[in-house]
Structures are given as structure tokens and as C-alpha cells.
Amino acid sequence: METDARSYLYRGKVLSVEARESVNHTIYGTHFTDSKGYQRMLLLNDELITRRTREEAQADLNAFAERRGLKEVNAKGSKDSGKKKSPSSAN
């Protein structure tokens, strides 16, 4: 079962599920890009935690968004915002 990749707007940040390498395997969790352009993982107690599959992590994010009434955003937009800008392109 494959889950559609969805992104949501939360407190001015685009949240999406991304993979991250850990010591023994790949984990999935909710990520956002901070004001300096660095990608961060958002962990919130029992609501948003790391998972072993993308589908489980996406289900967590979808439930989180539904409980808080978050607005869904275009997934392509989150890809562009996740890139750190070079100093020359910041002007």
C-alpha cells in the first residue's frame, strides 16, 4: 500500500515526510526547512515520531494535520523550499 506524499503548512513551515539515514537503517519522519535553510526533523511526543516506513510516517503527518486543521500545500513547492540558497541567489 503506497501513500500519497502530502505536505502541510504549520506555523509558517512546510512539513513533509523525508528519509534520514540512521546507524542501522533508514528512518522516516516529518521534516521542515528552518529560516537559515537547514532541513530539520520535527518530533512531537506521541504525535510525530520516527518510523521505519514512509507510509507510517505519512499517516502520522496526515493525522497530525487533520487534528490541527492544517492546510495542504503543493509538494513541489516544499522541494524548492528545502534547498539551501547560495549567498549570490539571496539578493
N, CA, C and O atoms as a CHARMM CRD file, in Angstrom:
* protein
*
  364
    1    1 MET  N      0.84200  -1.18700   0.00000 PROA 1      0.00000
    2    1 MET  CA     0.00000   0.00000   0.00000 PROA 1      0.00000
    3    1 MET  C      0.88400   1.24600   0.00000 PROA 1      0.00000
    4    1 MET  O      1.68500   1.44100   0.91400 PROA 1      0.00000
    5    2 GLU  N      0.74200   2.06800  -0.99900 PROA 2      0.00000
    6    2 GLU  CA     1.55000   3.27900  -1.08900 PROA 2      0.00000
    7    2 GLU  C      0.69400   4.49900  -0.77300 PROA 2      0.00000
    8    2 GLU  O     -0.41700   4.64000  -1.28500 PROA 2      0.00000
    9    3 THR  N      1.21200   5.36300   0.06400 PROA 3      0.00000
   10    3 THR  CA     0.50200   6.56900   0.47500 PROA 3      0.00000
   11    3 THR  C      0.98400   7.74800  -0.35800 PROA 3      0.00000
   12    3 THR  O      2.17600   7.87900  -0.63600 PROA 3      0.00000
   13    4 ASP  N      0.04500   8.60800  -0.75500 PROA 4      0.00000
   14    4 ASP  CA     0.41800   9.81300  -1.49600 PROA 4      0.00000
   15    4 ASP  C      1.24900  10.72300  -0.60600 PROA 4      0.00000
   16    4 ASP  O      0.94900  10.89500   0.57600 PROA 4      0.00000
   17    5 ALA  N      2.28800  11.29800  -1.17700 PROA 5      0.00000
   18    5 ALA  CA     3.11300  12.25600  -0.43400 PROA 5      0.00000
   19    5 ALA  C      2.33300  13.56300  -0.32000 PROA 5      0.00000
   20    5 ALA  O      1.96300  14.17200  -1.32400 PROA 5      0.00000
   21    6 ARG  N      2.09400  13.97900   0.91200 PROA 6      0.00000
   22    6 ARG  CA     1.37700  15.22900   1.16400 PROA 6      0.00000
   23    6 ARG  C      2.23300  16.11800   2.04100 PROA 6      0.00000
   24    6 ARG  O      2.98600  15.64400   2.89100 PROA 6      0.00000
   25    7 SER  N      2.10400  17.39700   1.82300 PROA 7      0.00000
   26    7 SER  CA     2.81600  18.39300   2.62100 PROA 7      0.00000
   27    7 SER  C      1.78900  19.35500   3.20300 PROA 7      0.00000
   28    7 SER  O      0.75200  19.61800   2.59500 PROA 7      0.00000
   29    8 TYR  N      2.09300  19.87600   4.38900 PROA 8      0.00000
   30    8 TYR  CA     1.16600  20.76100   5.08500 PROA 8      0.00000
   31    8 TYR  C      1.89100  21.98500   5.60300 PROA 8      0.00000
   32    8 TYR  O      3.08900  21.93600   5.88400 PROA 8      0.00000
   33    9 LEU  N      1.15800  23.09000   5.73000 PROA 9      0.00000
   34    9 LEU  CA     1.69900  24.32600   6.27200 PROA 9      0.00000
   35    9 LEU  C      1.40700  24.37600   7.76500 PROA 9      0.00000
   36    9 LEU  O      0.25100  24.29900   8.17900 PROA 9      0.00000
   37   10 TYR  N      2.47600  24.50700   8.58500 PROA 10     0.00000
   38   10 TYR  CA     2.34500  24.54100  10.04500 PROA 10     0.00000
   39   10 TYR  C      3.24300  25.62800  10.59600 PROA 10     0.00000
   40   10 TYR  O      4.46700  25.53000  10.50900 PROA 10     0.00000
   41   11 ARG  N      2.63800  26.67700  11.17100 PROA 11     0.00000
   42   11 ARG  CA     3.37600  27.79700  11.74700 PROA 11     0.00000
   43   11 ARG  C      4.39100  28.39700  10.76400 PROA 11     0.00000
   44   11 ARG  O      5.51900  28.71800  11.14000 PROA 11     0.00000
   45   12 GLY  N      3.98000  28.54000   9.52500 PROA 12     0.00000
   46   12 GLY  CA     4.82300  29.15800   8.51000 PROA 12     0.00000
   47   12 GLY  C      5.86800  28.23500   7.89800 PROA 12     0.00000
   48   12 GLY  O      6.68900  28.68500   7.09900 PROA 12     0.00000
   49   13 LYS  N      5.85400  26.95900   8.25600 PROA 13     0.00000
   50   13 LYS  CA     6.81800  25.98000   7.72000 PROA 13     0.00000
   51   13 LYS  C      6.06700  24.90000   6.95700 PROA 13     0.00000
   52   13 LYS  O      4.95800  24.51900   7.33400 PROA 13     0.00000
   53   14 VAL  N      6.67400  24.41000   5.88300 PROA 14     0.00000
   54   14 VAL  CA     6.09200  23.30800   5.12200 PROA 14     0.00000
   55   14 VAL  C      6.59800  22.00200   5.71300 PROA 14     0.00000
   56   14 VAL  O      7.80300  21.75200   5.74600 PROA 14     0.00000
   57   15 LEU  N      5.67000  21.17000   6.17900 PROA 15     0.00000
   58   15 LEU  CA     6.01400  19.86500   6.74500 PROA 15     0.00000
   59   15 LEU  C      5.82400  18.79200   5.68800 PROA 15     0.00000
   60   15 LEU  O      4.81300  18.77500   4.98600 PROA 15     0.00000
   61   16 SER  N      6.79800  17.89800   5.57500 PROA 16     0.00000
   62   16 SER  CA     6.69900  16.77200   4.65800 PROA 16     0.00000
   63   16 SER  C      7.48800  15.60000   5.22500 PROA 16     0.00000
   64   16 SER  O      8.33700  15.77900   6.09800 PROA 16     0.00000
   65   17 VAL  N      7.20500  14.40400   4.72600 PROA 17     0.00000
   66   17 VAL  CA     7.89400  13.20100   5.18400 PROA 17     0.00000
   67   17 VAL  C      9.14300  13.00200   4.33200 PROA 17     0.00000
   68   17 VAL  O      9.08200  13.00300   3.10300 PROA 17     0.00000
   69   18 GLU  N     10.27100  12.83300   5.00600 PROA 18     0.00000
   70   18 GLU  CA    11.55300  12.61100   4.33200 PROA 18     0.00000
   71   18 GLU  C     12.28200  11.45400   4.99200 PROA 18     0.00000
   72   18 GLU  O     12.01800  11.11600   6.14700 PROA 18     0.00000
   73   19 ALA  N     13.20100  10.84900   4.24900 PROA 19     0.00000
   74   19 ALA  CA    14.02500   9.76100   4.77200 PROA 19     0.00000
   75   19 ALA  C     15.29700  10.33400   5.39000 PROA 19     0.00000
   76   19 ALA  O     15.80700  11.36800   4.95800 PROA 19     0.00000
   77   20 ARG  N     15.79000   9.64800   6.39300 PROA 20     0.00000
   78   20 ARG  CA    17.05000  10.03100   7.03500 PROA 20     0.00000
   79   20 ARG  C     17.78800   8.74700   7.40200 PROA 20     0.00000
   80   20 ARG  O     17.18500   7.80800   7.92100 PROA 20     0.00000
   81   21 GLU  N     19.07500   8.70500   7.13600 PROA 21     0.00000
   82   21 GLU  CA    19.87900   7.53400   7.47400 PROA 21     0.00000
   83   21 GLU  C     20.18400   7.52400   8.96200 PROA 21     0.00000
   84   21 GLU  O     20.59300   8.53800   9.52900 PROA 21     0.00000
   85   22 SER  N     19.98200   6.36400   9.59200 PROA 22     0.00000
   86   22 SER  CA    20.38900   6.20200  10.98700 PROA 22     0.00000
   87   22 SER  C     21.52200   5.17700  11.01800 PROA 22     0.00000
   88   22 SER  O     22.02100   4.77500   9.96600 PROA 22     0.00000
   89   23 VAL  N     21.92200   4.76100  12.18600 PROA 23     0.00000
   90   23 VAL  CA    23.05800   3.84200  12.31300 PROA 23     0.00000
   91   23 VAL  C     22.79900   2.51800  11.59900 PROA 23     0.00000
   92   23 VAL  O     23.65700   2.03600  10.86000 PROA 23     0.00000
   93   24 ASN  N     21.62800   1.93000  11.81400 PROA 24     0.00000
   94   24 ASN  CA    21.36200   0.58900  11.28500 PROA 24     0.00000
   95   24 ASN  C     20.39000   0.51900  10.12000 PROA 24     0.00000
   96   24 ASN  O     20.31900  -0.51200   9.45000 PROA 24     0.00000
   97   25 HSD  N     19.64600   1.57000   9.85800 PROA 25     0.00000
   98   25 HSD  CA    18.63400   1.52600   8.81000 PROA 25     0.00000
   99   25 HSD  C     18.18400   2.94300   8.45000 PROA 25     0.00000
  100   25 HSD  O     18.67200   3.92800   9.00600 PROA 25     0.00000
  101   26 THR  N     17.26600   3.01900   7.53100 PROA 26     0.00000
  102   26 THR  CA    16.68600   4.30200   7.14400 PROA 26     0.00000
  103   26 THR  C     15.43100   4.53100   7.96600 PROA 26     0.00000
  104   26 THR  O     14.61800   3.62300   8.13600 PROA 26     0.00000
  105   27 ILE  N     15.27300   5.75200   8.47900 PROA 27     0.00000
  106   27 ILE  CA    14.07600   6.11800   9.21500 PROA 27     0.00000
  107   27 ILE  C     13.35800   7.23400   8.46500 PROA 27     0.00000
  108   27 ILE  O     13.96600   7.96700   7.68500 PROA 27     0.00000
  109   28 TYR  N     12.08900   7.34900   8.70700 PROA 28     0.00000
  110   28 TYR  CA    11.27200   8.36900   8.06900 PROA 28     0.00000
  111   28 TYR  C     10.63000   9.23100   9.14200 PROA 28     0.00000
  112   28 TYR  O     10.25000   8.73600  10.20300 PROA 28     0.00000
  113   29 GLY  N     10.51100  10.50600   8.86400 PROA 29     0.00000
  114   29 GLY  CA     9.89700  11.41900   9.81500 PROA 29     0.00000
  115   29 GLY  C      9.48500  12.70500   9.13800 PROA 29     0.00000
  116   29 GLY  O      9.74600  12.92300   7.95500 PROA 29     0.00000
  117   30 THR  N      8.83900  13.54400   9.90800 PROA 30     0.00000
  118   30 THR  CA     8.36000  14.83600   9.41000 PROA 30     0.00000
  119   30 THR  C      9.49500  15.84700   9.45500 PROA 30     0.00000
  120   30 THR  O     10.10300  16.05900  10.50400 PROA 30     0.00000
  121   31 HSD  N      9.77900  16.46600   8.32500 PROA 31     0.00000
  122   31 HSD  CA    10.86000  17.44200   8.20300 PROA 31     0.00000
  123   31 HSD  C     10.32000  18.80100   7.77600 PROA 31     0.00000
  124   31 HSD  O      9.24000  18.90000   7.19300 PROA 31     0.00000
  125   32 PHE  N     11.08300  19.83900   8.07300 PROA 32     0.00000
  126   32 PHE  CA    10.79900  21.19400   7.60000 PROA 32     0.00000
  127   32 PHE  C     12.14000  21.88600   7.38000 PROA 32     0.00000
  128   32 PHE  O     13.18000  21.38300   7.80600 PROA 32     0.00000
  129   33 THR  N     12.11600  23.02900   6.72000 PROA 33     0.00000
  130   33 THR  CA    13.32000  23.80800   6.48300 PROA 33     0.00000
  131   33 THR  C     13.25800  25.04500   7.36400 PROA 33     0.00000
  132   33 THR  O     12.28000  25.79200   7.32400 PROA 33     0.00000
  133   34 ASP  N     14.31200  25.26600   8.17200 PROA 34     0.00000
  134   34 ASP  CA    14.31200  26.41000   9.09300 PROA 34     0.00000
  135   34 ASP  C     14.63900  27.70900   8.35500 PROA 34     0.00000
  136   34 ASP  O     14.87200  27.70700   7.14600 PROA 34     0.00000
  137   35 SER  N     14.65200  28.80800   9.09400 PROA 35     0.00000
  138   35 SER  CA    14.84200  30.12800   8.47800 PROA 35     0.00000
  139   35 SER  C     16.22700  30.30400   7.85800 PROA 35     0.00000
  140   35 SER  O     16.41300  31.18400   7.01800 PROA 35     0.00000
  141   36 LYS  N     17.19300  29.49000   8.25400 PROA 36     0.00000
  142   36 LYS  CA    18.53700  29.57700   7.67100 PROA 36     0.00000
  143   36 LYS  C     18.73300  28.60400   6.51300 PROA 36     0.00000
  144   36 LYS  O     19.80900  28.55700   5.91600 PROA 36     0.00000
  145   37 GLY  N     17.70000  27.82900   6.19300 PROA 37     0.00000
  146   37 GLY  CA    17.75700  26.93100   5.05000 PROA 37     0.00000
  147   37 GLY  C     18.19000  25.51300   5.38300 PROA 37     0.00000
  148   37 GLY  O     18.44100  24.72100   4.47500 PROA 37     0.00000
  149   38 TYR  N     18.28200  25.17400   6.65600 PROA 38     0.00000
  150   38 TYR  CA    18.68300  23.82700   7.04500 PROA 38     0.00000
  151   38 TYR  C     17.45200  22.95000   7.25500 PROA 38     0.00000
  152   38 TYR  O     16.45200  23.38800   7.82400 PROA 38     0.00000
  153   39 GLN  N     17.54100  21.70200   6.78600 PROA 39     0.00000
  154   39 GLN  CA    16.43000  20.79100   6.95500 PROA 39     0.00000
  155   39 GLN  C     16.46900  20.19200   8.36200 PROA 39     0.00000
  156   39 GLN  O     17.50200  19.69000   8.80600 PROA 39     0.00000
  157   40 ARG  N     15.33500  20.25300   9.05400 PROA 40     0.00000
  158   40 ARG  CA    15.22000  19.77700  10.43200 PROA 40     0.00000
  159   40 ARG  C     14.09700  18.75300  10.52600 PROA 40     0.00000
  160   40 ARG  O     13.14900  18.77700   9.74200 PROA 40     0.00000
  161   41 MET  N     14.22100  17.84300  11.51000 PROA 41     0.00000
  162   41 MET  CA    13.16400  16.88400  11.77600 PROA 41     0.00000
  163   41 MET  C     12.30000  17.40500  12.91400 PROA 41     0.00000
  164   41 MET  O     12.81800  17.86700  13.93100 PROA 41     0.00000
  165   42 LEU  N     10.99600  17.33300  12.74700 PROA 42     0.00000
  166   42 LEU  CA    10.05200  17.77600  13.76700 PROA 42     0.00000
  167   42 LEU  C      9.52500  16.55100  14.50000 PROA 42     0.00000
  168   42 LEU  O      8.86800  15.69900  13.90200 PROA 42     0.00000
  169   43 LEU  N      9.81200  16.46200  15.79200 PROA 43     0.00000
  170   43 LEU  CA     9.33100  15.36500  16.63300 PROA 43     0.00000
  171   43 LEU  C      8.45500  15.95600  17.72900 PROA 43     0.00000
  172   43 LEU  O      8.89600  16.84500  18.45900 PROA 43     0.00000
  173   44 LEU  N      7.22300  15.47600  17.85500 PROA 44     0.00000
  174   44 LEU  CA     6.30000  15.97000  18.87600 PROA 44     0.00000
  175   44 LEU  C      5.71600  14.79700  19.65600 PROA 44     0.00000
  176   44 LEU  O      4.73400  14.18900  19.23000 PROA 44     0.00000
  177   45 ASN  N      6.31800  14.48200  20.79200 PROA 45     0.00000
  178   45 ASN  CA     5.85100  13.43700  21.71200 PROA 45     0.00000
  179   45 ASN  C      5.28700  12.21900  20.98800 PROA 45     0.00000
  180   45 ASN  O      6.00800  11.55000  20.24800 PROA 45     0.00000
  181   46 ASP  N      4.01400  11.92700  21.19300 PROA 46     0.00000
  182   46 ASP  CA     3.40400  10.73800  20.58800 PROA 46     0.00000
  183   46 ASP  C      2.74900  11.01500  19.24300 PROA 46     0.00000
  184   46 ASP  O      2.19000  10.10500  18.63100 PROA 46     0.00000
  185   47 GLU  N      2.81100  12.26000  18.77100 PROA 47     0.00000
  186   47 GLU  CA     2.13500  12.60000  17.52000 PROA 47     0.00000
  187   47 GLU  C      3.03000  12.41200  16.29800 PROA 47     0.00000
  188   47 GLU  O      2.63800  11.74700  15.33900 PROA 47     0.00000
  189   48 LEU  N      4.20700  12.98200  16.32900 PROA 48     0.00000
  190   48 LEU  CA     5.13900  12.87000  15.21000 PROA 48     0.00000
  191   48 LEU  C      6.42400  12.23600  15.73400 PROA 48     0.00000
  192   48 LEU  O      7.18400  12.85400  16.48000 PROA 48     0.00000
  193   49 ILE  N      6.64600  10.99400  15.32500 PROA 49     0.00000
  194   49 ILE  CA     7.83700  10.26000  15.75600 PROA 49     0.00000
  195   49 ILE  C      8.49500   9.64100  14.53300 PROA 49     0.00000
  196   49 ILE  O      7.92300   9.66600  13.44400 PROA 49     0.00000
  197   50 THR  N      9.68900   9.08600  14.69800 PROA 50     0.00000
  198   50 THR  CA    10.35100   8.42500  13.57600 PROA 50     0.00000
  199   50 THR  C      9.70000   7.07100  13.34100 PROA 50     0.00000
  200   50 THR  O      9.26600   6.40400  14.28100 PROA 50     0.00000
  201   51 ARG  N      9.64000   6.68500  12.10700 PROA 51     0.00000
  202   51 ARG  CA     9.04100   5.40800  11.69600 PROA 51     0.00000
  203   51 ARG  C      9.97600   4.68000  10.74900 PROA 51     0.00000
  204   51 ARG  O     10.88300   5.28000  10.17100 PROA 51     0.00000
  205   52 ARG  N      9.75200   3.39300  10.59400 PROA 52     0.00000
  206   52 ARG  CA    10.58600   2.59000   9.69500 PROA 52     0.00000
  207   52 ARG  C     10.09600   2.60800   8.25500 PROA 52     0.00000
  208   52 ARG  O     10.84800   2.25600   7.34600 PROA 52     0.00000
  209   53 THR  N      8.85500   3.01000   8.03200 PROA 53     0.00000
  210   53 THR  CA     8.34600   3.07800   6.65600 PROA 53     0.00000
  211   53 THR  C      7.79200   4.47000   6.36900 PROA 53     0.00000
  212   53 THR  O      7.31000   5.16600   7.26200 PROA 53     0.00000
  213   54 ARG  N      7.87400   4.84800   5.11400 PROA 54     0.00000
  214   54 ARG  CA     7.34700   6.14700   4.67500 PROA 54     0.00000
  215   54 ARG  C      5.82800   6.20300   4.88800 PROA 54     0.00000
  216   54 ARG  O      5.29600   7.24400   5.27300 PROA 54     0.00000
  217   55 GLU  N      5.13300   5.09200   4.64000 PROA 55     0.00000
  218   55 GLU  CA     3.68200   5.06200   4.77300 PROA 55     0.00000
  219   55 GLU  C      3.24800   5.36500   6.21200 PROA 55     0.00000
  220   55 GLU  O      2.29800   6.11800   6.42400 PROA 55     0.00000
  221   56 GLU  N      3.93800   4.78400   7.19700 PROA 56     0.00000
  222   56 GLU  CA     3.60200   5.03500   8.60400 PROA 56     0.00000
  223   56 GLU  C      3.85600   6.49500   8.97700 PROA 56     0.00000
  224   56 GLU  O      3.04800   7.11300   9.67000 PROA 56     0.00000
  225   57 ALA  N      4.97600   7.03900   8.51700 PROA 57     0.00000
  226   57 ALA  CA     5.30900   8.43600   8.81500 PROA 57     0.00000
  227   57 ALA  C      4.30900   9.38000   8.15000 PROA 57     0.00000
  228   57 ALA  O      3.90700  10.37800   8.74800 PROA 57     0.00000
  229   58 GLN  N      3.90800   9.07100   6.92200 PROA 58     0.00000
  230   58 GLN  CA     2.92800   9.91200   6.23300 PROA 58     0.00000
  231   58 GLN  C      1.58000   9.83500   6.93200 PROA 58     0.00000
  232   58 GLN  O      0.88700  10.84700   7.04000 PROA 58     0.00000
  233   59 ALA  N      1.19200   8.65600   7.40900 PROA 59     0.00000
  234   59 ALA  CA    -0.06800   8.50800   8.14500 PROA 59     0.00000
  235   59 ALA  C     -0.03600   9.35100   9.42500 PROA 59     0.00000
  236   59 ALA  O     -1.03800   9.97400   9.77800 PROA 59     0.00000
  237   60 ASP  N      1.10300   9.37500  10.12000 PROA 60     0.00000
  238   60 ASP  CA     1.25000  10.21900  11.31200 PROA 60     0.00000
  239   60 ASP  C      1.06500  11.68900  10.96000 PROA 60     0.00000
  240   60 ASP  O      0.33800  12.41300  11.64000 PROA 60     0.00000
  241   61 LEU  N      1.73100  12.12800   9.88800 PROA 61     0.00000
  242   61 LEU  CA     1.63600  13.52900   9.47300 PROA 61     0.00000
  243   61 LEU  C      0.21700  13.88200   9.04600 PROA 61     0.00000
  244   61 LEU  O     -0.27900  14.95600   9.38800 PROA 61     0.00000
  245   62 ASN  N     -0.44100  13.00000   8.30800 PROA 62     0.00000
  246   62 ASN  CA    -1.82000  13.25500   7.87900 PROA 62     0.00000
  247   62 ASN  C     -2.75500  13.39400   9.08000 PROA 62     0.00000
  248   62 ASN  O     -3.61100  14.27700   9.10600 PROA 62     0.00000
  249   63 ALA  N     -2.58700  12.51700  10.07500 PROA 63     0.00000
  250   63 ALA  CA    -3.42600  12.57200  11.28000 PROA 63     0.00000
  251   63 ALA  C     -3.14400  13.85400  12.06900 PROA 63     0.00000
  252   63 ALA  O     -4.06700  14.48800  12.58000 PROA 63     0.00000
  253   64 PHE  N     -1.86200  14.23400  12.16500 PROA 64     0.00000
  254   64 PHE  CA    -1.46000  15.46400  12.84300 PROA 64     0.00000
  255   64 PHE  C     -2.12200  16.66800  12.17200 PROA 64     0.00000
  256   64 PHE  O     -2.66200  17.54700  12.84400 PROA 64     0.00000
  257   65 ALA  N     -2.07300  16.69700  10.83900 PROA 65     0.00000
  258   65 ALA  CA    -2.65400  17.80600  10.07800 PROA 65     0.00000
  259   65 ALA  C     -4.16700  17.84700  10.22800 PROA 65     0.00000
  260   65 ALA  O     -4.75100  18.92500  10.33500 PROA 65     0.00000
  261   66 GLU  N     -4.79800  16.69200  10.23500 PROA 66     0.00000
  262   66 GLU  CA    -6.25400  16.64400  10.36900 PROA 66     0.00000
  263   66 GLU  C     -6.68900  17.14400  11.75100 PROA 66     0.00000
  264   66 GLU  O     -7.65400  17.90000  11.85500 PROA 66     0.00000
  265   67 ARG  N     -5.98700  16.72900  12.80900 PROA 67     0.00000
  266   67 ARG  CA    -6.32900  17.17600  14.16100 PROA 67     0.00000
  267   67 ARG  C     -6.18800  18.68200  14.32000 PROA 67     0.00000
  268   67 ARG  O     -6.95100  19.30200  15.06100 PROA 67     0.00000
  269   68 ARG  N     -5.21600  19.27500  13.62900 PROA 68     0.00000
  270   68 ARG  CA    -4.95600  20.70500  13.76700 PROA 68     0.00000
  271   68 ARG  C     -5.55900  21.54900  12.64700 PROA 68     0.00000
  272   68 ARG  O     -5.45200  22.77500  12.66200 PROA 68     0.00000
  273   69 GLY  N     -6.18300  20.90100  11.69500 PROA 69     0.00000
  274   69 GLY  CA    -6.80500  21.62700  10.59100 PROA 69     0.00000
  275   69 GLY  C     -5.79200  22.34600   9.71000 PROA 69     0.00000
  276   69 GLY  O     -6.03600  23.47000   9.27100 PROA 69     0.00000
  277   70 LEU  N     -4.65100  21.69800   9.44800 PROA 70     0.00000
  278   70 LEU  CA    -3.60100  22.33000   8.64800 PROA 70     0.00000
  279   70 LEU  C     -3.95900  22.33300   7.16900 PROA 70     0.00000
  280   70 LEU  O     -4.65800  21.44500   6.68000 PROA 70     0.00000
  281   71 LYS  N     -3.46900  23.34100   6.47500 PROA 71     0.00000
  282   71 LYS  CA    -3.69400  23.49700   5.04300 PROA 71     0.00000
  283   71 LYS  C     -2.67800  22.66400   4.27300 PROA 71     0.00000
  284   71 LYS  O     -1.48200  22.71500   4.55800 PROA 71     0.00000
  285   72 GLU  N     -3.15600  21.89400   3.29300 PROA 72     0.00000
  286   72 GLU  CA    -2.26200  21.11200   2.44300 PROA 72     0.00000
  287   72 GLU  C     -1.64900  22.03800   1.40000 PROA 72     0.00000
  288   72 GLU  O     -2.33100  22.89700   0.84000 PROA 72     0.00000
  289   73 VAL  N     -0.35400  21.85400   1.14700 PROA 73     0.00000
  290   73 VAL  CA     0.34300  22.66600   0.15400 PROA 73     0.00000
  291   73 VAL  C      0.90000  21.77300  -0.93800 PROA 73     0.00000
  292   73 VAL  O      0.99200  20.55500  -0.78100 PROA 73     0.00000
  293   74 ASN  N      1.26500  22.39100  -2.03700 PROA 74     0.00000
  294   74 ASN  CA     1.82700  21.67500  -3.17400 PROA 74     0.00000
  295   74 ASN  C      3.15200  21.03400  -2.78700 PROA 74     0.00000
  296   74 ASN  O      4.04400  21.72200  -2.29100 PROA 74     0.00000
  297   75 ALA  N      3.30000  19.72600  -3.00500 PROA 75     0.00000
  298   75 ALA  CA     4.53200  19.00600  -2.64700 PROA 75     0.00000
  299   75 ALA  C      5.73500  19.52800  -3.43100 PROA 75     0.00000
  300   75 ALA  O      6.85500  19.51100  -2.92000 PROA 75     0.00000
  301   76 LYS  N      5.52200  19.99100  -4.65900 PROA 76     0.00000
  302   76 LYS  CA     6.63900  20.53700  -5.43600 PROA 76     0.00000
  303   76 LYS  C      7.21300  21.78500  -4.78500 PROA 76     0.00000
  304   76 LYS  O      8.42600  21.98900  -4.81300 PROA 76     0.00000
  305   77 GLY  N      6.37700  22.61100  -4.20800 PROA 77     0.00000
  306   77 GLY  CA     6.82500  23.82600  -3.53000 PROA 77     0.00000
  307   77 GLY  C      7.73200  23.50300  -2.36300 PROA 77     0.00000
  308   77 GLY  O      8.68200  24.24000  -2.09900 PROA 77     0.00000
  309   78 SER  N      7.45700  22.40600  -1.64900 PROA 78     0.00000
  310   78 SER  CA     8.29000  22.04500  -0.50000 PROA 78     0.00000
  311   78 SER  C      9.66200  21.57300  -0.95800 PROA 78     0.00000
  312   78 SER  O     10.64400  21.74600  -0.23500 PROA 78     0.00000
  313   79 LYS  N      9.74900  20.98800  -2.12900 PROA 79     0.00000
  314   79 LYS  CA    11.05100  20.55000  -2.63400 PROA 79     0.00000
  315   79 LYS  C     11.94500  21.75900  -2.89600 PROA 79     0.00000
  316   79 LYS  O     13.13200  21.74300  -2.57000 PROA 79     0.00000
  317   80 ASP  N     11.36500  22.81600  -3.48900 PROA 80     0.00000
  318   80 ASP  CA    12.14900  24.01300  -3.77700 PROA 80     0.00000
  319   80 ASP  C     12.56200  24.72400  -2.49900 PROA 80     0.00000
  320   80 ASP  O     13.67800  25.23400  -2.40200 PROA 80     0.00000
  321   81 SER  N     11.66700  24.75900  -1.52100 PROA 81     0.00000
  322   81 SER  CA    11.98600  25.47000  -0.28800 PROA 81     0.00000
  323   81 SER  C     12.98200  24.70200   0.56400 PROA 81     0.00000
  324   81 SER  O     13.58100  25.27300   1.47400 PROA 81     0.00000
  325   82 GLY  N     13.17200  23.39800   0.28200 PROA 82     0.00000
  326   82 GLY  CA    14.08900  22.59000   1.06500 PROA 82     0.00000
  327   82 GLY  C     15.54100  22.77300   0.67500 PROA 82     0.00000
  328   82 GLY  O     16.43400  22.27300   1.35800 PROA 82     0.00000
  329   83 LYS  N     15.79100  23.48800  -0.42200 PROA 83     0.00000
  330   83 LYS  CA    17.17000  23.68200  -0.87500 PROA 83     0.00000
  331   83 LYS  C     17.77100  24.91000  -0.22100 PROA 83     0.00000
  332   83 LYS  O     17.13400  25.96100  -0.14900 PROA 83     0.00000
  333   84 LYS  N     18.99000  24.77500   0.25100 PROA 84     0.00000
  334   84 LYS  CA    19.67400  25.90900   0.85800 PROA 84     0.00000
  335   84 LYS  C     20.13800  26.83300  -0.25700 PROA 84     0.00000
  336   84 LYS  O     20.78000  26.38500  -1.20700 PROA 84     0.00000
  337   85 LYS  N     19.82100  28.11400  -0.15000 PROA 85     0.00000
  338   85 LYS  CA    20.18600  29.08400  -1.17700 PROA 85     0.00000
  339   85 LYS  C     21.63100  29.50200  -1.01700 PROA 85     0.00000
  340   85 LYS  O     22.15100  29.61500   0.09300 PROA 85     0.00000
  341   86 SER  N     22.25500  29.72400  -2.14000 PROA 86     0.00000
  342   86 SER  CA    23.62900  30.22100  -2.09000 PROA 86     0.00000
  343   86 SER  C     23.57800  31.72000  -1.81200 PROA 86     0.00000
  344   86 SER  O     22.57100  32.36300  -2.10800 PROA 86     0.00000
  345   87 PRO  N     24.64300  32.28600  -1.25100 PROA 87     0.00000
  346   87 PRO  CA    24.64400  33.71800  -0.93900 PROA 87     0.00000
  347   87 PRO  C     24.35700  34.60600  -2.14500 PROA 87     0.00000
  348   87 PRO  O     23.73400  35.65800  -2.00000 PROA 87     0.00000
  349   88 SER  N     24.80400  34.19800  -3.33300 PROA 88     0.00000
  350   88 SER  CA    24.60400  35.03900  -4.51100 PROA 88     0.00000
  351   88 SER  C     23.14400  35.07200  -4.93800 PROA 88     0.00000
  352   88 SER  O     22.69500  36.06600  -5.51000 PROA 88     0.00000
  353   89 SER  N     22.38300  33.99000  -4.67000 PROA 89     0.00000
  354   89 SER  CA    20.97800  33.96800  -5.07600 PROA 89     0.00000
  355   89 SER  C     20.06700  34.58600  -4.03000 PROA 89     0.00000
  356   89 SER  O     18.86900  34.73200  -4.27000 PROA 89     0.00000
  357   90 ALA  N     20.60700  34.95000  -2.87600 PROA 90     0.00000
  358   90 ALA  CA    19.79700  35.54000  -1.80700 PROA 90     0.00000
  359   90 ALA  C     19.42700  36.98900  -2.10100 PROA 90     0.00000
  360   90 ALA  O     18.51400  37.52200  -1.47100 PROA 90     0.00000
  361   91 ASN  N     20.10200  37.63300  -3.02900 PROA 91     0.00000
  362   91 ASN  CA    19.83200  39.04800  -3.32100 PROA 91     0.00000
  363   91 ASN  C     18.66200  39.20900  -4.20100 PROA 91     0.00000
  364   91 ASN  O     18.29800  40.33400  -4.54400 PROA 91     0.00000
